[in-house]
């Protein structure tokens, strides 16, 4: 009588287990930032003449410091300042003439931390989200959400379009 174990089918069993785990395992996928990019074109765009009044420039340097319209600022103040700029409730001459002409220009230094970039972008996007919600409540008496009709959302975005222009990154410490 011999004391050996028949291991001939062990490779088959291991292979079947491997296939089973590969098929049944779900892999988490990073979602990232959802931004709709314009279609690619080899042609140079026409120069766009913008009034300085309608541009809300946000610069982030390599030390993660903000410069908003030429003045130092904090990330926590960005949303309120952007909302005021876009809507211009007091008809000031230094803010956007109307929401459809407002452009937010975001420029980062190559040394800017990704965390700071995300915080700044989130604040700017949150300003638009709040403005859309306020307009939705005022116009349609309902909160701006995925449940509202697409036509309502289109009308709101037509009144207050999301325009965030991201300029090319500059080198460490170089701000133009």
Backbone as JSON Lines, residues from 0, in Angstrom:
{"i":0,"aa":"X","n":[0.83,-1.16,0.0],"ca":[0.0,0.0,0.0],"c":[0.89,1.24,0.0]}
{"i":1,"aa":"X","n":[0.59,2.22,-0.89],"ca":[1.42,3.43,-0.97],"c":[0.67,4.6,-0.35]}
{"i":2,"aa":"X","n":[1.44,5.54,0.18],"ca":[0.87,6.72,0.85],"c":[0.96,7.97,-0.02]}
{"i":3,"aa":"X","n":[0.67,7.9,-1.24],"ca":[0.75,9.09,-2.09],"c":[-0.65,9.62,-2.38]}
{"i":4,"aa":"X","n":[-0.71,10.95,-2.58],"ca":[-1.97,11.64,-2.87],"c":[-1.99,11.96,-4.36]}
{"i":5,"aa":"X","n":[-3.07,11.66,-4.99],"ca":[-3.19,11.96,-6.41],"c":[-3.42,13.46,-6.58]}
{"i":6,"aa":"X","n":[-2.42,14.17,-7.09],"ca":[-2.5,15.63,-7.24],"c":[-2.71,16.01,-8.71]}
{"i":7,"aa":"X","n":[-3.12,15.13,-9.51],"ca":[-3.31,15.39,-10.93],"c":[-4.37,16.44,-11.21]}
{"i":8,"aa":"X","n":[-5.41,16.46,-10.43],"ca":[-6.49,17.43,-10.69],"c":[-6.33,18.73,-9.9]}
{"i":9,"aa":"X","n":[-5.28,18.87,-9.12],"ca":[-5.07,20.1,-8.32],"c":[-4.89,21.32,-9.23]}
{"i":10,"aa":"X","n":[-4.19,21.17,-10.33],"ca":[-3.99,22.29,-11.25],"c":[-5.33,22.71,-11.84]}
{"i":11,"aa":"X","n":[-6.17,21.75,-12.18],"ca":[-7.49,22.07,-12.73],"c":[-8.34,22.82,-11.71]}
{"i":12,"aa":"X","n":[-8.3,22.38,-10.48],"ca":[-9.08,23.03,-9.41],"c":[-8.58,24.44,-9.18]}
{"i":13,"aa":"X","n":[-7.26,24.63,-9.13],"ca":[-6.69,25.96,-8.93],"c":[-7.08,26.89,-10.08]}
{"i":14,"aa":"X","n":[-7.04,26.38,-11.3],"ca":[-7.42,27.16,-12.47],"c":[-8.89,27.55,-12.4]}
{"i":15,"aa":"X","n":[-9.77,26.65,-12.03],"ca":[-11.19,26.95,-11.91],"c":[-11.46,27.98,-10.81]}
{"i":16,"aa":"X","n":[-10.75,27.87,-9.69],"ca":[-10.91,28.85,-8.62],"c":[-10.44,30.23,-9.07]}
{"i":17,"aa":"X","n":[-9.34,30.27,-9.8],"ca":[-8.84,31.54,-10.31],"c":[-9.86,32.19,-11.24]}
{"i":18,"aa":"X","n":[-10.43,31.43,-12.14],"ca":[-11.45,31.97,-13.06],"c":[-12.67,32.42,-12.27]}
{"i":19,"aa":"X","n":[-13.09,31.65,-11.29],"ca":[-14.25,32.01,-10.47],"c":[-14.04,33.36,-9.79]}
{"i":20,"aa":"X","n":[-12.88,33.55,-9.16],"ca":[-12.62,34.81,-8.46],"c":[-12.45,35.99,-9.42]}
{"i":21,"aa":"X","n":[-11.89,35.76,-10.58],"ca":[-11.77,36.84,-11.56],"c":[-13.13,37.28,-12.08]}
{"i":22,"aa":"X","n":[-14.02,36.33,-12.28],"ca":[-15.34,36.64,-12.8],"c":[-16.23,37.3,-11.75]}
{"i":23,"aa":"X","n":[-16.14,36.87,-10.51],"ca":[-17.05,37.38,-9.47],"c":[-16.55,38.62,-8.74]}
{"i":24,"aa":"X","n":[-15.28,38.96,-8.87],"ca":[-14.75,40.12,-8.17],"c":[-15.08,41.4,-8.93]}
{"i":25,"aa":"X","n":[-15.5,42.42,-8.2],"ca":[-15.72,43.73,-8.8],"c":[-14.53,44.61,-8.47]}
{"i":26,"aa":"X","n":[-14.1,45.39,-9.43],"ca":[-12.96,46.27,-9.25],"c":[-13.49,47.69,-9.17]}
{"i":27,"aa":"X","n":[-13.11,48.4,-8.1],"ca":[-13.55,49.78,-7.92],"c":[-12.88,50.65,-8.99]}
{"i":28,"aa":"X","n":[-13.68,51.5,-9.61],"ca":[-13.18,52.37,-10.66],"c":[-13.22,53.81,-10.15]}
{"i":29,"aa":"X","n":[-12.11,54.52,-10.28],"ca":[-12.08,55.93,-9.92],"c":[-12.93,56.71,-10.9]}
{"i":30,"aa":"X","n":[-13.76,57.6,-10.38],"ca":[-14.65,58.36,-11.26],"c":[-14.0,59.63,-11.77]}
{"i":31,"aa":"X","n":[-13.19,60.29,-10.96],"ca":[-12.53,61.51,-11.41],"c":[-13.49,62.69,-11.47]}
{"i":32,"aa":"X","n":[-13.08,63.71,-12.17],"ca":[-13.88,64.92,-12.33],"c":[-14.59,64.85,-13.67]}
{"i":33,"aa":"X","n":[-15.89,65.02,-13.65],"ca":[-16.63,64.98,-14.92],"c":[-16.7,66.39,-15.49]}
{"i":34,"aa":"X","n":[-15.96,66.58,-16.56],"ca":[-15.94,67.86,-17.25],"c":[-16.16,67.58,-18.73]}
{"i":35,"aa":"X","n":[-17.07,68.31,-19.31],"ca":[-17.32,68.15,-20.75],"c":[-16.31,69.01,-21.49]}
{"i":36,"aa":"X","n":[-15.45,68.36,-22.26],"ca":[-14.43,69.06,-23.02],"c":[-14.94,69.38,-24.42]}
{"i":37,"aa":"X","n":[-14.44,70.46,-25.0],"ca":[-14.85,70.77,-26.37],"c":[-14.24,69.76,-27.33]}
{"i":38,"aa":"X","n":[-14.84,69.59,-28.51],"ca":[-14.28,68.64,-29.48],"c":[-12.89,69.08,-29.93]}
{"i":39,"aa":"X","n":[-12.04,68.11,-30.27],"ca":[-10.68,68.39,-30.7],"c":[-10.7,69.04,-32.08]}
{"i":40,"aa":"X","n":[-9.82,70.02,-32.24],"ca":[-9.7,70.69,-33.53],"c":[-8.25,71.08,-33.74]}
{"i":41,"aa":"X","n":[-7.75,70.9,-34.96],"ca":[-6.39,71.31,-35.28],"c":[-6.31,72.8,-35.61]}
{"i":42,"aa":"X","n":[-7.46,73.41,-35.83],"ca":[-7.49,74.84,-36.16],"c":[-7.33,75.68,-34.9]}
{"i":43,"aa":"X","n":[-6.63,76.78,-35.04],"ca":[-6.47,77.71,-33.92],"c":[-7.81,78.42,-33.7]}
{"i":44,"aa":"X","n":[-8.22,78.57,-32.44],"ca":[-9.49,79.27,-32.19],"c":[-9.35,80.77,-32.48]}
{"i":45,"aa":"X","n":[-10.47,81.37,-32.81],"ca":[-10.48,82.82,-33.01],"c":[-10.2,83.49,-31.69]}
{"i":46,"aa":"X","n":[-9.43,84.58,-31.7],"ca":[-9.2,85.3,-30.44],"c":[-10.52,85.84,-29.91]}
{"i":47,"aa":"X","n":[-10.73,85.6,-28.64],"ca":[-11.98,86.0,-28.01],"c":[-11.76,87.29,-27.24]}
{"i":48,"aa":"X","n":[-12.47,88.31,-27.61],"ca":[-12.34,89.59,-26.93],"c":[-13.31,89.62,-25.76]}
{"i":49,"aa":"X","n":[-12.75,89.6,-24.57],"ca":[-13.57,89.64,-23.36],"c":[-13.33,90.94,-22.62]}
{"i":50,"aa":"X","n":[-14.39,91.47,-22.09],"ca":[-14.26,92.64,-21.24],"c":[-13.68,92.19,-19.91]}
{"i":51,"aa":"X","n":[-12.72,92.93,-19.41],"ca":[-12.09,92.57,-18.12],"c":[-13.14,92.5,-17.01]}
{"i":52,"aa":"X","n":[-14.17,93.28,-17.18],"ca":[-15.27,93.3,-16.21],"c":[-15.93,91.92,-16.08]}
{"i":53,"aa":"X","n":[-16.01,91.17,-17.16],"ca":[-16.72,89.9,-17.18],"c":[-15.86,88.69,-16.86]}
{"i":54,"aa":"X","n":[-14.6,88.91,-16.5],"ca":[-13.69,87.81,-16.2],"c":[-13.36,87.79,-14.71]}
{"i":55,"aa":"X","n":[-13.64,86.66,-14.09],"ca":[-13.33,86.42,-12.67],"c":[-12.09,85.54,-12.66]}
{"i":56,"aa":"X","n":[-10.92,86.16,-12.57],"ca":[-9.66,85.4,-12.66],"c":[-9.25,84.87,-11.29]}
{"i":57,"aa":"X","n":[-8.92,83.58,-11.28],"ca":[-8.47,82.91,-10.06],"c":[-7.11,82.29,-10.37]}
{"i":58,"aa":"X","n":[-6.08,82.75,-9.68],"ca":[-4.73,82.22,-9.84],"c":[-4.35,81.48,-8.57]}
{"i":59,"aa":"X","n":[-3.76,80.3,-8.74],"ca":[-3.27,79.52,-7.59],"c":[-1.78,79.31,-7.82]}
{"i":60,"aa":"X","n":[-0.95,79.8,-6.89],"ca":[0.5,79.68,-7.09],"c":[1.04,78.38,-6.52]}
{"i":61,"aa":"X","n":[2.36,78.21,-6.59],"ca":[2.98,76.95,-6.16],"c":[2.94,76.77,-4.65]}
{"i":62,"aa":"X","n":[2.66,77.83,-3.88],"ca":[2.49,77.71,-2.43],"c":[1.02,77.54,-2.05]}
{"i":63,"aa":"X","n":[0.18,77.25,-3.06],"ca":[-1.26,77.02,-2.87],"c":[-1.99,78.25,-2.34]}
{"i":64,"aa":"X","n":[-1.5,79.43,-2.7],"ca":[-2.15,80.67,-2.31],"c":[-2.99,81.17,-3.48]}
{"i":65,"aa":"X","n":[-4.13,81.78,-3.16],"ca":[-5.05,82.25,-4.18],"c":[-4.91,83.75,-4.42]}
{"i":66,"aa":"X","n":[-5.07,84.11,-5.67],"ca":[-5.14,85.5,-6.07],"c":[-6.4,85.62,-6.91]}
{"i":67,"aa":"X","n":[-7.41,86.3,-6.38],"ca":[-8.7,86.42,-7.07],"c":[-8.86,87.86,-7.53]}
{"i":68,"aa":"X","n":[-8.91,88.02,-8.85],"ca":[-9.02,89.35,-9.46],"c":[-7.96,90.3,-8.91]}
{"i":69,"aa":"X","n":[-6.75,89.77,-8.75],"ca":[-5.61,90.59,-8.34],"c":[-5.47,90.78,-6.84]}
{"i":70,"aa":"X","n":[-6.35,90.18,-6.04],"ca":[-6.29,90.34,-4.59],"c":[-6.11,88.98,-3.92]}
{"i":71,"aa":"X","n":[-5.3,88.9,-2.85],"ca":[-5.19,87.62,-2.12],"c":[-6.55,87.22,-1.56]}
{"i":72,"aa":"X","n":[-6.82,85.91,-1.56],"ca":[-8.12,85.42,-1.09],"c":[-7.96,84.05,-0.45]}
{"i":73,"aa":"X","n":[-9.0,83.63,0.24],"ca":[-9.06,82.31,0.87],"c":[-10.04,81.45,0.08]}
{"i":74,"aa":"X","n":[-9.78,80.15,0.08],"ca":[-10.67,79.21,-0.62],"c":[-12.08,79.3,-0.05]}
{"i":75,"aa":"X","n":[-12.18,79.51,1.26],"ca":[-13.5,79.55,1.9],"c":[-14.36,80.72,1.43]}
{"i":76,"aa":"X","n":[-13.74,81.79,0.9],"ca":[-14.49,82.95,0.42],"c":[-14.83,82.87,-1.06]}
{"i":77,"aa":"X","n":[-14.27,81.89,-1.74],"ca":[-14.35,81.82,-3.19],"c":[-15.77,81.66,-3.72]}
{"i":78,"aa":"X","n":[-16.55,80.79,-3.1],"ca":[-17.91,80.52,-3.58],"c":[-18.78,81.78,-3.51]}
{"i":79,"aa":"X","n":[-18.75,82.46,-2.38],"ca":[-19.57,83.66,-2.21],"c":[-19.14,84.75,-3.19]}
{"i":80,"aa":"X","n":[-17.83,84.91,-3.38],"ca":[-17.34,85.94,-4.31],"c":[-17.72,85.6,-5.74]}
{"i":81,"aa":"X","n":[-17.64,84.32,-6.1],"ca":[-18.0,83.91,-7.47],"c":[-19.5,84.13,-7.71]}
{"i":82,"aa":"X","n":[-20.33,83.79,-6.74],"ca":[-21.78,83.99,-6.89],"c":[-22.09,85.48,-7.08]}
{"i":83,"aa":"X","n":[-21.47,86.32,-6.25],"ca":[-21.71,87.75,-6.36],"c":[-21.25,88.27,-7.72]}
{"i":84,"aa":"X","n":[-20.08,87.79,-8.18],"ca":[-19.56,88.21,-9.48],"c":[-20.5,87.83,-10.61]}
{"i":85,"aa":"X","n":[-20.96,86.59,-10.61],"ca":[-21.81,86.09,-11.71],"c":[-23.15,86.83,-11.76]}
{"i":86,"aa":"X","n":[-23.81,86.96,-10.62],"ca":[-25.15,87.54,-10.6],"c":[-25.15,89.07,-10.53]}
{"i":87,"aa":"X","n":[-24.12,89.67,-9.92],"ca":[-24.01,91.12,-9.79],"c":[-25.33,91.75,-9.32]}
{"i":88,"aa":"X","n":[-25.76,91.38,-8.1],"ca":[-27.08,91.84,-7.63],"c":[-27.2,93.36,-7.47]}
{"i":89,"aa":"X","n":[-26.09,94.06,-7.24],"ca":[-26.14,95.51,-7.03],"c":[-25.73,96.3,-8.26]}
{"i":90,"aa":"X","n":[-25.64,95.63,-9.42],"ca":[-25.25,96.28,-10.68],"c":[-23.96,97.08,-10.58]}
{"i":91,"aa":"X","n":[-22.96,96.5,-9.95],"ca":[-21.66,97.16,-9.83],"c":[-20.93,97.12,-11.17]}
{"i":92,"aa":"X","n":[-20.13,98.14,-11.43],"ca":[-19.39,98.24,-12.69],"c":[-18.2,97.3,-12.77]}
{"i":93,"aa":"X","n":[-17.74,96.77,-11.62],"ca":[-16.56,95.91,-11.63],"c":[-16.92,94.42,-11.62]}
{"i":94,"aa":"X","n":[-18.21,94.09,-11.66],"ca":[-18.64,92.69,-11.71],"c":[-19.28,92.41,-13.08]}
{"i":95,"aa":"X","n":[-19.58,91.15,-13.35],"ca":[-20.11,90.75,-14.66],"c":[-21.36,91.55,-15.03]}
{"i":96,"aa":"X","n":[-21.43,91.92,-16.3],"ca":[-22.57,92.71,-16.76],"c":[-23.87,91.91,-16.7]}
{"i":97,"aa":"X","n":[-23.78,90.6,-16.95],"ca":[-24.93,89.71,-16.78],"c":[-24.4,88.27,-16.7]}
{"i":98,"aa":"X","n":[-25.17,87.34,-16.13],"ca":[-24.68,85.97,-15.93],"c":[-24.25,85.27,-17.22]}
{"i":99,"aa":"X","n":[-24.86,85.59,-18.34],"ca":[-24.5,84.92,-19.59],"c":[-23.14,85.37,-20.12]}
{"i":100,"aa":"X","n":[-22.63,86.47,-19.61],"ca":[-21.31,86.96,-20.06],"c":[-20.21,86.66,-19.06]}
{"i":101,"aa":"X","n":[-20.54,86.14,-17.9],"ca":[-19.54,85.88,-16.85],"c":[-18.66,84.7,-17.23]}
{"i":102,"aa":"X","n":[-17.35,84.89,-17.1],"ca":[-16.37,83.85,-17.36],"c":[-15.47,83.72,-16.14]}
{"i":103,"aa":"X","n":[-15.32,82.5,-15.66],"ca":[-14.39,82.26,-14.56],"c":[-13.12,81.67,-15.15]}
{"i":104,"aa":"X","n":[-12.02,82.35,-14.96],"ca":[-10.73,81.91,-15.48],"c":[-9.91,81.34,-14.33]}
{"i":105,"aa":"X","n":[-9.55,80.07,-14.45],"ca":[-8.79,79.38,-13.41],"c":[-7.42,79.04,-13.96]}
{"i":106,"aa":"X","n":[-6.37,79.49,-13.26],"ca":[-5.01,79.19,-13.69],"c":[-4.22,78.71,-12.49]}
{"i":107,"aa":"X","n":[-3.52,77.59,-12.69],"ca":[-2.71,76.99,-11.63],"c":[-1.25,76.99,-12.01]}
{"i":108,"aa":"X","n":[-0.42,76.97,-10.99],"ca":[1.02,76.8,-11.17],"c":[1.3,75.31,-11.23]}
{"i":109,"aa":"X","n":[2.37,74.9,-11.89],"ca":[2.72,73.47,-11.95],"c":[2.97,72.9,-10.56]}
{"i":110,"aa":"X","n":[3.34,73.73,-9.62],"ca":[3.61,73.28,-8.26],"c":[2.39,73.25,-7.36]}
{"i":111,"aa":"X","n":[1.23,73.66,-7.87],"ca":[0.0,73.64,-7.07],"c":[-0.34,72.2,-6.69]}
{"i":112,"aa":"X","n":[-0.68,72.0,-5.42],"ca":[-1.07,70.67,-4.98],"c":[-2.44,70.33,-5.59]}
{"i":113,"aa":"X","n":[-2.61,69.05,-5.93],"ca":[-3.86,68.6,-6.52],"c":[-5.03,68.84,-5.57]}
{"i":114,"aa":"X","n":[-4.79,68.66,-4.28],"ca":[-5.84,68.88,-3.27],"c":[-6.35,70.32,-3.34]}
{"i":115,"aa":"X","n":[-5.44,71.28,-3.47],"ca":[-5.84,72.68,-3.55],"c":[-6.62,72.94,-4.83]}
{"i":116,"aa":"X","n":[-6.15,72.37,-5.94],"ca":[-6.86,72.52,-7.22],"c":[-8.3,72.03,-7.08]}
{"i":117,"aa":"X","n":[-8.47,70.85,-6.49],"ca":[-9.82,70.28,-6.33],"c":[-10.67,71.16,-5.42]}
{"i":118,"aa":"X","n":[-10.09,71.66,-4.32],"ca":[-10.85,72.53,-3.42],"c":[-11.32,73.78,-4.15]}
{"i":119,"aa":"X","n":[-10.44,74.41,-4.92],"ca":[-10.79,75.63,-5.66],"c":[-11.87,75.32,-6.69]}
{"i":120,"aa":"X","n":[-11.66,74.25,-7.46],"ca":[-12.64,73.89,-8.5],"c":[-14.0,73.56,-7.88]}
{"i":121,"aa":"X","n":[-13.99,72.84,-6.76],"ca":[-15.25,72.5,-6.08],"c":[-15.99,73.76,-5.62]}
{"i":122,"aa":"X","n":[-15.28,74.74,-5.11],"ca":[-15.92,75.98,-4.66],"c":[-16.55,76.73,-5.84]}
{"i":123,"aa":"X","n":[-15.83,76.77,-6.96],"ca":[-16.36,77.45,-8.14],"c":[-17.59,76.72,-8.68]}
{"i":124,"aa":"X","n":[-17.52,75.41,-8.74],"ca":[-18.67,74.6,-9.21],"c":[-19.84,74.72,-8.22]}
{"i":125,"aa":"X","n":[-19.53,74.76,-6.92],"ca":[-20.59,74.91,-5.91],"c":[-21.32,76.24,-6.06]}
{"i":126,"aa":"X","n":[-20.59,77.27,-6.47],"ca":[-21.23,78.57,-6.7],"c":[-22.3,78.44,-7.79]}
{"i":127,"aa":"X","n":[-21.94,77.79,-8.88],"ca":[-22.92,77.57,-9.96],"c":[-24.08,76.69,-9.49]}
{"i":128,"aa":"X","n":[-23.77,75.62,-8.75],"ca":[-24.84,74.74,-8.26],"c":[-25.83,75.51,-7.39]}
{"i":129,"aa":"X","n":[-25.33,76.37,-6.52],"ca":[-26.23,77.17,-5.67],"c":[-27.05,78.16,-6.5]}
{"i":130,"aa":"X","n":[-26.39,78.79,-7.48],"ca":[-27.13,79.74,-8.33],"c":[-28.22,79.03,-9.13]}
{"i":131,"aa":"X","n":[-27.91,77.85,-9.65],"ca":[-28.91,77.07,-10.39],"c":[-30.06,76.68,-9.48]}
{"i":132,"aa":"X","n":[-29.75,76.29,-8.25],"ca":[-30.8,75.9,-7.31],"c":[-31.68,77.1,-6.96]}
{"i":133,"aa":"X","n":[-31.06,78.26,-6.71],"ca":[-31.82,79.47,-6.4],"c":[-32.73,79.86,-7.57]}
{"i":134,"aa":"X","n":[-32.2,79.78,-8.78],"ca":[-33.0,80.12,-9.96],"c":[-34.15,79.12,-10.15]}
{"i":135,"aa":"X","n":[-33.87,77.86,-9.89],"ca":[-34.9,76.82,-10.01],"c":[-36.03,77.05,-9.01]}
{"i":136,"aa":"X","n":[-35.66,77.37,-7.77],"ca":[-36.68,77.63,-6.75],"c":[-37.5,78.86,-7.11]}
{"i":137,"aa":"X","n":[-36.83,79.89,-7.63],"ca":[-37.52,81.13,-7.98],"c":[-38.44,80.93,-9.19]}
{"i":138,"aa":"X","n":[-37.97,80.22,-10.19],"ca":[-38.72,80.06,-11.44],"c":[-39.74,78.93,-11.41]}
{"i":139,"aa":"X","n":[-39.3,77.75,-10.93],"ca":[-40.15,76.56,-11.0],"c":[-40.65,76.06,-9.64]}
{"i":140,"aa":"X","n":[-40.26,76.73,-8.57],"ca":[-40.68,76.36,-7.21],"c":[-40.28,74.92,-6.86]}
{"i":141,"aa":"X","n":[-39.13,74.5,-7.37],"ca":[-38.59,73.17,-7.04],"c":[-37.07,73.25,-7.05]}
{"i":142,"aa":"X","n":[-36.45,72.39,-6.23],"ca":[-35.0,72.37,-6.14],"c":[-34.39,71.84,-7.44]}
{"i":143,"aa":"X","n":[-33.23,72.36,-7.77],"ca":[-32.51,71.91,-8.96],"c":[-31.93,70.53,-8.65]}
{"i":144,"aa":"X","n":[-32.41,69.51,-9.38],"ca":[-31.94,68.14,-9.12],"c":[-32.09,67.31,-10.38]}
{"i":145,"aa":"X","n":[-31.63,66.06,-10.3],"ca":[-31.74,65.14,-11.43],"c":[-33.2,64.76,-11.7]}
{"i":146,"aa":"X","n":[-34.07,64.96,-10.72],"ca":[-35.47,64.57,-10.87],"c":[-36.3,65.59,-11.64]}
{"i":147,"aa":"X","n":[-35.78,66.81,-11.78],"ca":[-36.56,67.82,-12.48],"c":[-36.48,67.6,-13.99]}
{"i":148,"aa":"X","n":[-37.47,68.04,-14.75],"ca":[-37.47,67.85,-16.2],"c":[-36.22,68.46,-16.86]}
{"i":149,"aa":"X","n":[-35.73,67.79,-17.88],"ca":[-34.52,68.24,-18.58],"c":[-34.71,69.63,-19.18]}
{"i":150,"aa":"X","n":[-35.9,69.92,-19.62],"ca":[-36.16,71.23,-20.23],"c":[-35.97,72.35,-19.19]}
{"i":151,"aa":"X","n":[-36.4,72.12,-17.96],"ca":[-36.22,73.12,-16.9],"c":[-34.73,73.35,-16.66]}
{"i":152,"aa":"X","n":[-33.98,72.25,-16.61],"ca":[-32.54,72.35,-16.37],"c":[-31.86,73.12,-17.51]}
{"i":153,"aa":"X","n":[-32.3,72.88,-18.74],"ca":[-31.74,73.58,-19.9],"c":[-32.0,75.08,-19.81]}
{"i":154,"aa":"X","n":[-33.22,75.42,-19.42],"ca":[-33.58,76.83,-19.31],"c":[-32.75,77.54,-18.23]}
{"i":155,"aa":"X","n":[-32.54,76.86,-17.12],"ca":[-31.75,77.45,-16.04],"c":[-30.3,77.62,-16.48]}
{"i":156,"aa":"X","n":[-29.75,76.6,-17.14],"ca":[-28.36,76.7,-17.6],"c":[-28.2,77.7,-18.75]}
{"i":157,"aa":"X","n":[-29.29,77.99,-19.43],"ca":[-29.25,79.01,-20.46],"c":[-29.16,80.4,-19.81]}
{"i":158,"aa":"X","n":[-29.87,80.58,-18.7],"ca":[-29.83,81.85,-17.98],"c":[-28.5,82.05,-17.25]}
{"i":159,"aa":"X","n":[-27.97,80.94,-16.68],"ca":[-26.72,81.0,-15.92],"c":[-25.8,79.89,-16.44]}
{"i":160,"aa":"X","n":[-25.12,80.13,-17.57],"ca":[-24.27,79.08,-18.12],"c":[-22.98,78.88,-17.32]}
{"i":161,"aa":"X","n":[-22.56,77.64,-17.21],"ca":[-21.31,77.3,-16.51],"c":[-20.15,77.55,-17.47]}
{"i":162,"aa":"X","n":[-19.35,78.57,-17.17],"ca":[-18.2,78.89,-18.01],"c":[-16.98,79.01,-17.1]}
{"i":163,"aa":"X","n":[-16.22,77.91,-17.02],"ca":[-14.96,77.92,-16.28],"c":[-13.86,77.63,-17.29]}
{"i":164,"aa":"X","n":[-13.03,78.62,-17.52],"ca":[-11.93,78.49,-18.47],"c":[-10.66,78.18,-17.69]}
{"i":165,"aa":"X","n":[-10.01,77.08,-18.08],"ca":[-8.76,76.71,-17.41],"c":[-7.6,77.05,-18.32]}
{"i":166,"aa":"X","n":[-6.76,77.95,-17.85],"ca":[-5.6,78.38,-18.63],"c":[-4.48,77.34,-18.49]}
{"i":167,"aa":"X","n":[-3.55,77.4,-19.42],"ca":[-2.41,76.49,-19.38],"c":[-1.6,76.73,-18.12]}
{"i":168,"aa":"X","n":[-1.08,75.63,-17.55],"ca":[-0.28,75.73,-16.34],"c":[0.97,76.56,-16.58]}
{"i":169,"aa":"X","n":[1.38,77.28,-15.54],"ca":[2.64,78.02,-15.64],"c":[3.7,77.28,-14.85]}
{"i":170,"aa":"X","n":[4.95,77.66,-15.06],"ca":[6.06,77.01,-14.35],"c":[6.08,77.47,-12.9]}
{"i":171,"aa":"X","n":[6.9,76.81,-12.09],"ca":[6.99,77.13,-10.67],"c":[7.2,78.63,-10.46]}
{"i":172,"aa":"X","n":[6.31,79.23,-9.71],"ca":[6.45,80.62,-9.33],"c":[6.18,81.63,-10.43]}
{"i":173,"aa":"X","n":[5.97,81.2,-11.65],"ca":[5.74,82.11,-12.77],"c":[4.26,82.39,-12.87]}
{"i":174,"aa":"X","n":[3.89,83.63,-12.68],"ca":[2.47,84.02,-12.79],"c":[2.36,85.15,-13.78]}
{"i":175,"aa":"X","n":[1.45,85.01,-14.72],"ca":[1.27,86.05,-15.75],"c":[-0.08,86.67,-15.58]}
